[in-house]
Amino acid sequence: MELHKKELENRSAREVFEDHLELAQKGELETDLERNYSGESVLLTNYGVFHGREGMKEAAKLLKDQLPGGNYNYELKLCHDEMCFLHWTGKSDVSVIPDGADSYLIKNGKIMVQTIYYSVQKLP
């Protein structure tokens, strides 16, 4: 999906949110960051605060290391005006995440602020 700058800016929060989730499921991090995140985005997590697209890459690597080769299920998706919420779960051969919860503040077609909480449980 090739979108021009003006088209990207005019997307609703839900459109940005859905595009982000679709690209995340496909593992297309670079496209997701460029298309859906502000260069000044901030991510607040139970593992720290991450800034900008480089920070998003760092957080994504952390999750990938915690749930190697994992797959994710989106349990609940909600949006209201500029805010969206996601409840998700994840599973890999070595660990599970039963309680992922993300929130997003989306303005002018970009994710400006995101929060993520999740806990990792190692499998026996």
Phi, psi and omega in degrees: 000104180267114180243144177273163185308313182296320178296320179297317181293331185270001180288148176286164176303317180298319179297317178297313180303310181295320178296316178303312183295321179296314180293324178297318179296328179278351182075024182264067185299312183300315179296318179300312181298316182292317187277326192245347182247140171291149175296341180253019182298154179233136178239121178254125181222170174286002175249005178131185180250134182236142186239137175066185182293326177295322176296321178297321178296319180297315179294321179296321178295320178301312180297318179298321178291326180282332182227065187298130179065020185286162172238156189235143175241134176267109186275324183208131177232126180225144173222145173212117183052241184270001184249139173227155182225142178226129167253129184220162174229159179216154181211137172225184179290341185245345183202166175225154172235108183270352196218038180291134178219122180238146169231153186224135168253118187239122179227141177050040175077015181223146173284120182264315180224138176226143171241146176221134170230134172199156175238146183253129176244121178288140176275148180292000000 
